[in-house]
Amino acid sequence: MKKSFSPHWVSSSLPRKQRKYLHKAPHHIRHSFLSAHLSKDLRVKLGRRSLPVRVGDEAKIMRGSFAGKKGKITGINRTKGFVVIENITRSKKDGTKINVLLRPSKLMLTSIYAEDRKRNLKAKEKQNAPVKS
């Protein structure tokens, strides 16, 4: 494997090569790494199991100490692979509140951002598509 990112790399059983692929990936490919599961109604609507998260989506936390809480995604850190949800904070010893960084794999999207044209077009195409029997 080359030193820089290679888009032709398929897979490897070696963990070091998998880590290297993740760390060397450019931002437009890292976007797909930040995917979260969809709720059951969104799965039916979009015909997919997961989607990359975007700012404005509403998500439910499935794992960790904040499990069961819902909120809107307010920030995404592609370099570190974390998501920030509003009102999910921890307080430091000095009393200041900080946002909790969450992995998108531990989230479930309950609704997608309404003004995202590409996602809405895909949903409409899926609803209008003929049913295979």
N, CA, C and O of each residue as an XYZ file, in Angstrom:
532
protein
N       0.848     -1.183      0.000
C       0.000      0.000      0.000
C       0.885      1.234      0.000
O       1.913      1.275      0.677
N       0.484      2.225     -0.753
C       1.292      3.434     -0.875
C       1.238      4.263      0.398
O       0.407      4.028      1.276
N       2.141      5.237      0.485
C       2.172      6.094      1.660
C       0.986      7.038      1.705
O       0.446      7.305      2.778
N       0.565      7.556      0.528
C      -0.591      8.446      0.509
C      -1.848      7.616      0.282
O      -1.774      6.400      0.107
N      -2.985      8.266      0.287
C      -4.262      7.571      0.153
C      -4.423      6.988     -1.246
O      -4.139      7.652     -2.242
N      -4.878      5.751     -1.310
C      -5.111      5.093     -2.590
C      -6.594      4.754     -2.729
O      -7.107      3.949     -1.953
N      -7.300      5.351     -3.703
C      -8.724      5.041     -3.863
C      -8.958      3.654     -4.445
O     -10.087      3.164     -4.426
N      -7.902      3.004     -4.966
C      -8.041      1.686     -5.563
C      -7.888      0.557     -4.548
O      -8.092     -0.608     -4.888
N      -7.536      0.883     -3.321
C      -7.369     -0.119     -2.281
C      -8.715     -0.724     -1.957
O      -9.673      0.012     -1.718
N      -8.820     -2.037     -1.942
C     -10.104     -2.694     -1.715
C     -10.245     -3.099     -0.259
O     -11.117     -2.588      0.443
N      -9.405     -4.003      0.200
C      -9.469     -4.410      1.592
C      -8.212     -5.178      1.956
O      -7.423     -5.567      1.095
N      -8.051     -5.379      3.222
C      -6.940     -6.159      3.729
C      -7.351     -6.729      5.077
O      -8.163     -6.135      5.785
N      -6.797     -7.865      5.428
C      -7.075     -8.439      6.741
C      -6.140     -7.875      7.807
O      -6.308     -8.133      8.998
N      -5.152     -7.101      7.360
C      -4.210     -6.527      8.311
C      -4.782     -5.263      8.949
O      -5.112     -4.316      8.236
N      -4.906     -5.227     10.280
C      -5.458     -4.052     10.955
C      -4.670     -2.778     10.675
O      -5.262     -1.702     10.588
N      -3.344     -2.873     10.533
C      -2.550     -1.667     10.293
C      -2.915     -1.030      8.969
O      -2.913      0.196      8.859
N      -3.229     -1.832      7.956
C      -3.614     -1.279      6.659
C      -5.023     -0.690      6.705
O      -5.305      0.303      6.034
N      -5.901     -1.301      7.493
C      -7.245     -0.756      7.649
C      -7.202      0.597      8.350
O      -7.885      1.539      7.951
N      -6.379      0.680      9.413
C      -6.234      1.953     10.125
C      -5.627      3.009      9.221
O      -6.052      4.165      9.237
N      -4.631      2.617      8.427
C      -3.981      3.562      7.528
C      -4.978      4.101      6.508
O      -4.971      5.296      6.209
N      -5.838      3.233      5.969
C      -6.859      3.653      5.016
C      -7.796      4.686      5.644
O      -8.125      5.694      5.018
N      -8.220      4.433      6.867
C      -9.120      5.357      7.555
C      -8.454      6.696      7.847
O      -9.073      7.746      7.674
N      -7.210      6.670      8.284
C      -6.531      7.902      8.676
C      -6.049      8.734      7.496
O      -5.962      9.958      7.603
N      -5.738      8.100      6.380
C      -5.242      8.819      5.212
C      -6.357      9.256      4.267
O      -6.087      9.973      3.304
N      -7.601      8.846      4.513
C      -8.698      9.141      3.593
C      -8.984     10.635      3.537
O      -8.938     11.308      4.567
N      -9.280     11.169      2.346
C      -9.660     12.587      2.238
C     -11.083     12.809      2.754
O     -11.839     11.860      2.965
N     -11.430     14.078      2.951
C     -12.704     14.411      3.589
C     -13.920     13.927      2.813
O     -14.914     13.538      3.425
N     -13.872     13.939      1.487
C     -15.053     13.526      0.743
C     -15.301     12.019      0.865
O     -16.414     11.559      0.610
N     -14.298     11.257      1.244
C     -14.495      9.829      1.488
C     -14.788      9.582      2.967
O     -15.547      8.672      3.299
N     -14.205     10.371      3.850
C     -14.495     10.246      5.280
C     -15.971     10.507      5.576
O     -16.513     10.002      6.559
N     -16.609     11.292      4.729
C     -18.028     11.585      4.908
C     -18.848     10.302      4.954
O     -19.792     10.197      5.737
N     -18.493      9.322      4.119
C     -19.245      8.071      4.106
C     -18.933      7.201      5.319
O     -19.735      6.336      5.672
N     -17.778      7.412      5.969
C     -17.462      6.676      7.188
C     -18.376      7.104      8.335
O     -18.596      6.339      9.274
N     -18.905      8.323      8.260
C     -19.735      8.869      9.328
C     -21.199      8.572      9.048
O     -22.003      9.493      8.904
N     -21.549      7.303      8.970
C     -22.918      6.894      8.680
C     -23.592      6.382      9.943
O     -22.947      5.806     10.819
N     -24.907      6.603     10.022
C     -25.697      6.129     11.153
C     -26.884      5.333     10.632
O     -27.342      5.544      9.509
N     -27.372      4.425     11.452
C     -28.538      3.627     11.089
C     -29.772      4.511     10.977
O     -29.839      5.576     11.590
N     -30.739      4.068     10.198
C     -31.999      4.782     10.044
C     -33.078      4.107     10.881
O     -33.014      2.903     11.130
N     -34.075      4.889     11.315
C     -35.217      4.312     12.018
C     -36.034      3.484     11.029
O     -35.829      3.583      9.819
N     -36.958      2.670     11.536
C     -37.699      1.745     10.679
C     -38.513      2.464      9.613
O     -38.554      2.027      8.463
N     -39.167      3.571      9.989
C     -39.971      4.281      8.988
C     -39.107      4.943      7.913
O     -39.507      5.006      6.751
N     -37.919      5.441      8.297
C     -37.010      6.015      7.298
C     -36.418      4.938      6.393
O     -36.161      5.191      5.216
N     -36.199      3.741      6.934
C     -35.708      2.638      6.101
C     -36.690      2.317      4.994
O     -36.302      2.092      3.848
N     -37.971      2.298      5.347
C     -39.001      2.014      4.340
C     -39.088      3.157      3.338
O     -39.201      2.928      2.134
N     -39.035      4.376      3.833
C     -39.173      5.551      2.972
C     -38.016      5.687      1.987
O     -38.230      5.972      0.809
N     -36.779      5.482      2.473
C     -35.595      5.682      1.640
C     -35.068      4.406      0.997
O     -34.275      4.473      0.058
N     -35.492      3.260      1.479
C     -35.020      2.004      0.927
C     -33.565      1.713      1.233
O     -32.902      1.004      0.476
N     -33.063      2.250      2.329
C     -31.672      2.058      2.743
C     -31.639      1.737      4.225
O     -32.609      1.969      4.947
N     -30.500      1.195      4.673
C     -30.344      0.866      6.084
C     -29.645      1.988      6.852
O     -29.905      2.189      8.038
N     -28.752      2.720      6.168
C     -28.011      3.779      6.845
C     -27.730      4.915      5.876
O     -27.803      4.751      4.658
N     -27.404      6.073      6.446
C     -27.074      7.273      5.676
C     -25.948      8.018      6.375
O     -25.840      7.953      7.600
N     -25.106      8.725      5.624
C     -24.141      9.610      6.270
C     -24.873     10.740      7.006
O     -25.845     11.292      6.490
N     -24.409     11.075      8.197
C     -25.067     12.101      8.993
C     -24.770     13.486      8.430
O     -23.716     13.712      7.837
N     -25.707     14.407      8.620
C     -25.543     15.804      8.218
C     -26.044     16.696      9.339
O     -26.857     16.283     10.166
N     -25.551     17.913      9.351
C     -26.021     18.885     10.338
C     -27.493     19.159     10.056
O     -27.875     19.414      8.915
N     -28.306     19.107     11.088
C     -29.739     19.333     10.938
C     -30.559     18.066     11.079
O     -31.763     18.139     11.321
N     -29.932     16.901     10.934
C     -30.649     15.637     11.138
C     -30.974     15.478     12.612
O     -30.265     15.992     13.478
N     -32.066     14.752     12.888
C     -32.393     14.429     14.277
C     -31.997     12.990     14.539
O     -32.273     12.102     13.731
N     -31.344     12.760     15.682
C     -30.819     11.441     15.994
C     -31.179     11.043     17.412
O     -31.394     11.880     18.289
N     -31.237      9.728     17.606
C     -31.453      9.152     18.927
C     -30.187      8.397     19.299
O     -29.646      7.647     18.486
N     -29.713      8.592     20.526
C     -28.498      7.929     20.989
C     -28.876      6.526     21.455
O     -29.798      6.352     22.251
N     -28.152      5.529     20.949
C     -28.484      4.141     21.233
C     -27.566      3.498     22.279
O     -27.952      2.506     22.897
N     -26.388      4.028     22.487
C     -25.416      3.428     23.393
C     -24.818      4.485     24.323
O     -24.835      5.679     24.024
N     -24.302      4.028     25.429
C     -23.587      4.910     26.339
C     -24.463      5.487     27.432
O     -25.615      5.083     27.592
N     -23.922      6.423     28.181
C     -24.638      6.997     29.322
C     -25.778      7.914     28.902
O     -26.642      8.232     29.719
N     -25.798      8.348     27.635
C     -26.867      9.208     27.137
C     -27.879      8.427     26.299
O     -28.659      9.033     25.565
N     -27.883      7.111     26.392
C     -28.762      6.263     25.575
C     -30.225      6.636     25.791
O     -30.668      6.838     26.922
N     -30.963      6.724     24.694
C     -32.385      7.053     24.746
C     -32.681      8.518     24.520
O     -33.829      8.871     24.250
N     -31.686      9.387     24.619
C     -31.914     10.812     24.430
C     -31.905     11.146     22.942
O     -31.213     10.513     22.145
N     -32.698     12.162     22.591
C     -32.807     12.595     21.197
C     -32.370     14.037     21.074
O     -32.413     14.797     22.042
N     -31.950     14.407     19.880
C     -31.561     15.783     19.631
C     -31.169     15.994     18.189
O     -31.082     15.054     17.400
N     -30.934     17.254     17.864
C     -30.544     17.637     16.512
C     -29.024     17.678     16.414
O     -28.350     18.132     17.339
N     -28.487     17.205     15.293
C     -27.044     17.218     15.082
C     -26.614     18.654     14.778
O     -27.095     19.272     13.828
N     -25.700     19.170     15.603
C     -25.258     20.555     15.440
C     -23.854     20.667     14.873
O     -23.467     21.730     14.388
N     -23.088     19.588     14.926
C     -21.729     19.654     14.408
C     -21.185     18.286     14.056
O     -21.561     17.274     14.649
N     -20.284     18.274     13.069
C     -19.641     17.038     12.648
C     -18.147     17.303     12.523
O     -17.736     18.269     11.881
N     -17.343     16.454     13.128
C     -15.890     16.548     13.027
C     -15.413     15.388     12.164
O     -15.290     14.262     12.646
N     -15.145     15.660     10.891
C     -14.753     14.597      9.970
C     -13.357     14.071     10.241
O     -13.089     12.890     10.021
N     -12.464     14.924     10.714
C     -11.096     14.468     10.937
C     -11.031     13.457     12.076
O     -10.280     12.487     11.986
N     -11.783     13.654     13.125
C     -11.775     12.728     14.256
C     -12.910     11.708     14.180
O     -12.858     10.681     14.856
N     -13.931     11.975     13.368
C     -15.020     11.023     13.201
C     -16.068     11.088     14.288
O     -16.613     10.059     14.686
N     -16.363     12.296     14.780
C     -17.331     12.468     15.847
C     -18.474     13.381     15.427
O     -18.358     14.154     14.477
N     -19.587     13.273     16.162
C     -20.784     14.065     15.921
C     -21.160     14.754     17.228
O     -20.980     14.188     18.306
N     -21.685     15.980     17.132
C     -22.149     16.731     18.298
C     -23.665     16.873     18.194
O     -24.189     17.256     17.147
N     -24.369     16.562     19.289
C     -25.833     16.692     19.341
C     -26.169     17.757     20.366
O     -25.562     17.823     21.435
N     -27.161     18.604     20.023
C     -27.519     19.705     20.916
C     -28.057     19.174     22.248
O     -28.714     18.134     22.302
N     -27.766     19.902     23.297
C     -28.191     19.615     24.664
C     -27.610     18.322     25.237
O     -28.076     17.861     26.279
N     -26.632     17.739     24.607
C     -25.923     16.588     25.170
C     -24.562     17.110     25.627
O     -23.619     17.204     24.841
N     -24.481     17.443     26.900
C     -23.278     18.072     27.439
C     -22.850     17.395     28.736
O     -23.626     16.689     29.380
N     -21.604     17.631     29.096
C     -21.064     17.216     30.385
C     -20.523     18.468     31.060
O     -20.116     19.416     30.389
N     -20.521     18.468     32.384
C     -19.950     19.616     33.084
C     -18.572     19.247     33.613
O     -18.362     18.170     34.172
N     -17.654     20.163     33.423
C     -16.285     19.982     33.892
C     -16.225     20.314     35.386
O     -17.210     20.754     35.979
N     -15.064     20.095     35.970
C     -14.905     20.345     37.408
C     -15.131     21.805     37.765
O     -15.642     22.120     38.840
N     -14.744     22.701     36.848
C     -14.922     24.122     37.145
C     -16.340     24.601     36.834
O     -16.635     25.783     37.012
N     -17.227     23.709     36.372
C     -18.627     24.062     36.148
C     -18.989     24.396     34.713
O     -20.170     24.539     34.399
N     -18.010     24.523     33.837
C     -18.334     24.841     32.447
C     -18.878     23.607     31.743
O     -18.497     22.476     32.046
N     -19.770     23.849     30.805
C     -20.400     22.762     30.047
C     -19.649     22.565     28.732
O     -19.290     23.530     28.058
N     -19.418     21.301     28.380
C     -18.789     20.986     27.107
C     -19.672     19.987     26.359
O     -20.381     19.189     26.972
N     -19.619     20.043     25.027
C     -20.377     19.105     24.214
C     -19.742     17.723     24.281
O     -18.521     17.586     24.358
N     -20.588     16.708     24.251
C     -20.103     15.335     24.234
C     -19.953     14.911     22.779
O     -20.873     15.081     21.980
N     -18.795     14.359     22.438
C     -18.551     13.872     21.090
C     -18.998     12.425     21.000
O     -18.606     11.597     21.822
N     -19.818     12.119     20.004
C     -20.385     10.781     19.849
C     -19.997     10.187     18.507
O     -19.865     10.908     17.517
N     -19.817      8.888     18.474
C     -19.578      8.188     17.222
C     -20.912      8.004     16.505
O     -21.905      7.656     17.145
N     -20.958      8.227     15.196
C     -22.229      8.088     14.480
C     -22.759      6.660     14.451
O     -23.955      6.457     14.242
N     -21.894      5.663     14.656
C     -22.360      4.281     14.678
C     -23.224      3.992     15.905
O     -23.950      2.998     15.933
N     -23.149      4.845     16.903
C     -23.939      4.668     18.125
C     -25.245      5.458     18.081
O     -25.962      5.537     19.079
N     -25.551      6.043     16.918
C     -26.753      6.856     16.753
C     -27.722      6.192     15.794
O     -27.340      5.336     14.996
N     -29.004      6.606     15.884
C     -30.011      6.205     14.916
C     -30.720      7.466     14.442
O     -31.258      8.222     15.252
N     -30.721      7.693     13.137
C     -31.382      8.877     12.598
C     -32.888      8.677     12.628
O     -33.407      7.704     12.082
N     -33.590      9.616     13.278
C     -35.049      9.522     13.358
C     -35.725     10.401     12.318
O     -36.841     10.101     11.891
N     -35.073     11.476     11.904
C     -35.573     12.286     10.782
C     -34.390     12.975     10.121
O     -33.408     13.325     10.776
N     -34.500     13.161      8.820
C     -33.411     13.782      8.089
C     -33.728     15.245      7.846
O     -34.886     15.663      7.881
N     -32.679     16.012      7.600
C     -32.810     17.445      7.372
C     -33.740     17.696      6.192
O     -33.497     17.192      5.096
N     -34.798     18.465      6.404
C     -35.876     18.612      5.422
C     -35.455     19.349      4.158
O     -36.042     19.123      3.100
N     -34.457     20.221      4.233
C     -34.103     21.025      3.069
C     -32.916     20.464      2.291
O     -32.304     21.170      1.490
N     -32.597     19.205      2.527
C     -31.520     18.558      1.793
C     -32.091     18.017      0.483
O     -32.799     17.010      0.484
N     -31.787     18.677     -0.624
C     -32.408     18.355     -1.913
C     -32.080     16.957     -2.399
O     -32.965     16.238     -2.861
N     -30.816     16.563     -2.300
C     -30.427     15.247     -2.798
C     -31.152     14.133     -2.058
O     -31.652     13.197     -2.683
N     -31.213     14.221     -0.755
C     -31.895     13.186      0.019
C     -33.388     13.161     -0.281
O     -33.977     12.086     -0.401
N     -34.001     14.323     -0.403
C     -35.441     14.360     -0.684
C     -35.753     13.817     -2.068
O     -36.763     13.135     -2.247
N     -34.903     14.105     -3.055
C     -35.107     13.556     -4.398
C     -35.020     12.040     -4.396
O     -35.816     11.366     -5.050
N     -34.052     11.504     -3.661
C     -33.909     10.050     -3.583
C     -35.130      9.424     -2.921
O     -35.591      8.362     -3.340
N     -35.657     10.085     -1.881
C     -36.832      9.552     -1.193
C     -38.046      9.563     -2.125
O     -38.822      8.608     -2.137
N     -38.215     10.635     -2.906
C     -39.343     10.711     -3.834
C     -39.221      9.670     -4.940
O     -40.211      9.050     -5.329
N     -37.996      9.479     -5.446
C     -37.787      8.466     -6.468
C     -38.114      7.077     -5.930
O     -38.684      6.254     -6.646
N     -37.761      6.812     -4.682
C     -38.012      5.513     -4.082
C     -39.520      5.287     -3.917
O     -40.008      4.181     -4.150
N     -40.261      6.335     -3.515
C     -41.703      6.202     -3.305
C     -42.432      6.011     -4.634
O     -43.435      5.299     -4.686
N     -41.945      6.633     -5.707
C     -42.598      6.537     -7.000
C     -42.155      5.327     -7.814
O     -42.733      5.045     -8.864
N     -41.154      4.622     -7.351
C     -40.637      3.475     -8.093
C     -41.643      2.333     -8.061
O     -42.340      2.156     -7.061
N     -41.734      1.544     -9.150
C     -42.663      0.418     -9.167
C     -42.204     -0.664     -8.193
O     -41.007     -0.867     -7.991
N     -43.164     -1.349     -7.598
C     -42.878     -2.382     -6.608
C     -42.569     -3.679     -7.339
O     -43.324     -4.117     -8.207
N     -41.443     -4.286     -6.970
C     -41.058     -5.577     -7.557
C     -41.779     -6.696     -6.830
O     -41.862     -6.697     -5.601
N     -42.294     -7.635     -7.578
C     -42.978     -8.761     -6.918
C     -42.316    -10.077     -7.208
O     -42.770    -11.116     -6.728
